[in-house]
Amino acid sequence: MSFENMSDEEIFAIANPIMDNLMDASTEIDHECYVQDSDDRMSKIVTKKHLKKVCVNYQAERGFFAQRTPVAVFKRPDSAAIVWKQYYANVPGEYVAEMILVKRDDRYLVDHAMIF
């Protein structure tokens, strides 16, 4: 099924548990857990060394992830861009959590994810 034929609610239902896992794995700096739902492209970029560097940096600057609320889904035939409003535990303000979700064979995978 094309992402364009899915409702925002259907896409968020798929994306939320995957993003939860990414955030939990980055909190624990658990590379194996972090890349379990990554496509090949993302797995090549997010090496164990890269993940540790990024996680140690954001945890020192902002603390751990706090509340996340859905904002929008941008649909394409072969992917969806999902956006959430993200908060951190130790700093004020609103941040953006973003994920590109793709489907490979029968699995939904992350092509890209970022918090900024």
Beta strands, then each sheet from edge to edge (+ up, - down):
strand 1: 65-75
strand 2: 79-88
strand 3: 95-104
strand 4: 107-115
sheet 1: 1+ 2- 3+ 4-
end
